[in-house]
């Protein structure tokens, strides 16, 4: 009985399609268009997220921010994107915007994850509160936190501002052990080495940075002063 009913329903559908070919064809085209639109949208969105990560890796903070804004316009509930956006805004010294992204990320995650804690601590350093975040961040580095290079990078800048150059130099050496081909870190390492009279180390870092990125800021000046 059930087989006969199914067969009858199938026959009716086929009959309707034969009687209304344009309507059926239009529906199929519409479905194909919708699926195609979502596929293209997903591809474009993933492209923005990948480009944002690349821009962050290349220290192109404004470009990263733009890609993340485009991504979040279509996917506002992406905790990953909000965390990356917080980093971009922090690097641009947009502290309030960075905190808003962190709050949204925490709401989406349902808790303050380790990554959010690290980003909040880095934001405190950007705001001038090195003392309130330094111990926590150094502990994160000791535990090989995924953001260790970013932490060491920011700590070195803050320590230089506090005139703790030898400690900043140590942070840079640790960062370069983890990420040896970072031209920006090499430039800063050359500067801290030079300020301590370590001219061989300064020359080596400056030359390597020049090889990696020939338009790196201050390369010619650093080389001229140390040769």
C-alpha positions as CSV (number, residue, x, y, z in Angstrom):
1,X,0.0,0.0,0.0
2,X,2.8,2.4,1.0
3,X,4.7,1.5,-2.2
4,X,1.6,2.3,-4.3
5,X,1.2,5.7,-2.5
6,X,4.8,6.6,-3.0
7,X,4.6,5.6,-6.7
8,X,1.5,7.7,-7.1
9,X,3.1,10.7,-5.5
10,X,6.2,10.4,-7.7
11,X,4.0,10.1,-10.8
12,X,2.2,13.3,-9.7
13,X,5.4,15.2,-9.3
14,X,6.7,14.1,-12.7
15,X,3.4,15.0,-14.2
16,X,3.5,18.5,-12.6
17,X,7.0,19.0,-13.9
18,X,5.9,18.1,-17.4
19,X,3.0,20.4,-17.2
20,X,5.0,23.3,-15.7
21,X,8.5,23.0,-17.2
22,X,9.3,26.7,-16.9
23,X,8.3,26.9,-13.3
24,X,10.3,23.8,-12.4
25,X,13.3,24.9,-14.4
26,X,13.1,28.4,-12.7
27,X,13.1,26.8,-9.3
28,X,16.1,24.7,-10.1
29,X,18.0,27.7,-11.4
30,X,17.1,29.7,-8.3
31,X,18.3,26.9,-6.0
32,X,21.5,26.7,-8.1
33,X,22.0,30.4,-7.8
34,X,21.5,30.5,-4.1
35,X,23.9,27.6,-3.5
36,X,26.4,29.3,-5.8
37,X,26.1,32.6,-4.0
38,X,26.7,31.0,-0.6
39,X,29.7,29.0,-2.0
40,X,31.2,32.2,-3.4
41,X,30.5,34.1,-0.2
42,X,32.1,31.5,1.9
43,X,35.2,31.4,-0.4
44,X,35.5,35.2,-0.2
45,X,35.1,35.2,3.5
46,X,37.8,32.6,4.0
47,X,40.0,34.7,1.8
48,X,39.5,37.8,4.0
49,X,40.4,35.7,7.1
50,X,43.5,34.3,5.4
51,X,44.6,37.7,4.2
52,X,44.1,39.2,7.7
53,X,46.3,36.6,9.2
54,X,49.0,37.2,6.5
55,X,48.7,40.9,7.1
56,X,49.2,40.5,10.8
57,X,52.2,38.3,10.2
58,X,53.7,41.0,8.0
59,X,52.9,43.8,10.5
60,X,50.4,45.4,8.1
61,X,48.0,46.3,10.9
62,X,45.6,48.5,8.9
63,X,45.3,46.0,6.1
64,X,44.5,43.3,8.7
65,X,41.9,45.5,10.3
66,X,40.2,46.0,6.9
67,X,40.1,42.3,6.0
68,X,38.7,41.5,9.4
69,X,36.0,44.1,9.2
70,X,34.9,42.6,5.9
71,X,34.9,39.1,7.3
72,X,33.0,40.1,10.4
73,X,30.4,42.0,8.3
74,X,29.2,38.6,7.1
75,X,30.2,36.5,10.1
76,X,29.8,38.6,13.3
77,X,29.8,35.5,15.5
78,X,33.3,34.4,14.7
79,X,35.3,34.3,17.9
80,X,38.5,33.7,16.0
81,X,38.0,36.8,13.9
82,X,37.2,39.0,16.9
83,X,40.4,37.8,18.6
84,X,42.5,38.7,15.5
85,X,40.7,42.0,15.3
86,X,41.5,42.8,18.9
87,X,45.2,42.2,18.0
88,X,45.0,44.5,15.0
89,X,43.3,47.2,16.9
90,X,45.8,46.9,19.8
91,X,48.7,47.2,17.4
92,X,47.1,50.3,16.0
93,X,46.8,51.7,19.5
94,X,43.0,51.6,19.3
95,X,42.6,50.4,22.9
96,X,38.8,50.7,23.3
97,X,38.1,49.0,20.0
98,X,40.5,46.1,21.0
99,X,38.7,45.7,24.3
100,X,35.3,45.6,22.6
101,X,36.5,42.8,20.3
102,X,37.8,40.9,23.3
103,X,34.5,41.3,25.2
104,X,32.6,39.9,22.1
105,X,35.1,37.1,21.8
106,X,34.7,36.1,25.4
107,X,30.9,36.2,25.1
108,X,31.1,33.9,22.0
109,X,33.5,31.5,23.7
110,X,31.5,31.5,26.9
111,X,34.6,32.1,29.1
112,X,37.9,34.0,29.2
113,X,40.2,31.7,27.4
114,X,44.0,31.7,27.7
115,X,44.2,33.5,24.3
116,X,41.9,36.2,25.6
117,X,43.8,36.5,28.8
118,X,47.1,37.0,26.9
119,X,45.6,39.5,24.5
120,X,44.2,41.5,27.5
121,X,47.6,41.4,29.2
122,X,49.2,42.7,26.1
123,X,46.6,45.5,25.9
124,X,47.5,46.5,29.4
125,X,51.2,46.8,28.3
126,X,50.1,49.0,25.4
127,X,48.2,51.2,27.9
128,X,51.4,51.6,29.9
129,X,50.8,49.1,32.6
130,X,53.9,46.9,32.1
131,X,54.2,46.2,35.9
132,X,50.7,44.8,36.0
133,X,51.2,42.3,33.2
134,X,54.9,41.5,33.0
135,X,55.0,38.5,35.3
136,X,52.0,36.8,33.7
137,X,53.3,37.4,30.2
138,X,56.8,36.0,31.1
139,X,55.2,33.0,32.6
140,X,53.2,32.5,29.3
141,X,56.5,32.6,27.4
142,X,58.1,30.1,29.8
143,X,55.1,27.7,29.1
144,X,55.5,28.1,25.3
145,X,52.3,29.9,24.8
146,X,51.3,30.0,21.1
147,X,51.6,33.8,21.3
148,X,55.1,33.7,22.7
149,X,56.7,35.7,19.9
150,X,54.1,38.4,20.0
151,X,54.5,38.6,23.8
152,X,58.3,38.9,23.5
153,X,57.9,41.5,20.8
154,X,55.6,43.7,22.9
155,X,57.7,43.2,26.1
156,X,60.8,44.3,24.3
157,X,59.2,47.5,23.2
158,X,57.9,48.2,26.6
159,X,61.2,47.4,28.3
160,X,63.0,49.8,25.9
161,X,60.6,52.5,26.8
162,X,61.4,51.8,30.5
163,X,65.2,52.0,29.7
164,X,65.6,48.3,30.5
165,X,67.6,47.7,27.4
166,X,69.5,44.5,28.4
167,X,66.2,42.8,29.3
168,X,64.7,44.0,26.1
169,X,67.7,42.5,24.3
170,X,67.1,39.2,26.0
171,X,63.5,39.2,25.0
172,X,64.5,39.8,21.4
173,X,67.1,37.1,21.4
174,X,64.4,34.6,22.7
175,X,61.9,35.8,20.1
176,X,64.5,35.4,17.3
177,X,65.3,31.9,18.5
178,X,61.6,31.1,17.9
179,X,61.2,33.2,14.7
180,X,64.7,33.9,13.2
181,X,63.6,35.5,10.0
182,X,61.6,38.4,11.4
183,X,63.1,41.5,9.9
184,X,61.5,43.9,12.4
185,X,62.8,41.9,15.4
186,X,66.2,41.8,13.8
187,X,66.3,45.6,13.4
188,X,65.3,46.1,17.0
189,X,67.9,43.5,18.1
190,X,70.6,45.4,16.2
191,X,69.6,48.6,17.9
192,X,69.6,47.1,21.4
193,X,72.9,45.3,20.7
194,X,74.5,48.6,19.4
195,X,73.3,50.5,22.5
196,X,75.1,48.0,24.7
197,X,78.3,48.1,22.6
198,X,77.8,44.7,21.1
199,X,78.7,45.8,17.6
200,X,79.4,42.4,16.1
201,X,75.9,41.3,17.1
202,X,74.4,44.5,15.8
203,X,76.1,44.2,12.4
204,X,75.0,40.5,12.1
205,X,71.4,41.3,12.9
206,X,71.3,44.4,10.7
207,X,72.8,42.6,7.7
208,X,70.4,39.6,8.0
209,X,67.5,42.0,8.3
210,X,68.7,43.8,5.2
211,X,68.9,40.5,3.3
212,X,65.4,39.6,4.3
213,X,63.8,42.9,3.7
214,X,65.9,45.4,1.8
215,X,63.6,48.3,2.4
216,X,63.5,47.7,6.1
217,X,63.5,51.1,8.0
218,X,66.9,52.3,9.2
219,X,68.9,49.5,7.5
220,X,71.3,51.7,5.7
221,X,71.8,53.9,8.8
222,X,72.4,50.9,11.1
223,X,74.9,49.4,8.7
224,X,76.7,52.7,8.2
225,X,77.0,53.3,12.0
226,X,78.2,49.8,12.8
227,X,80.7,49.2,9.9
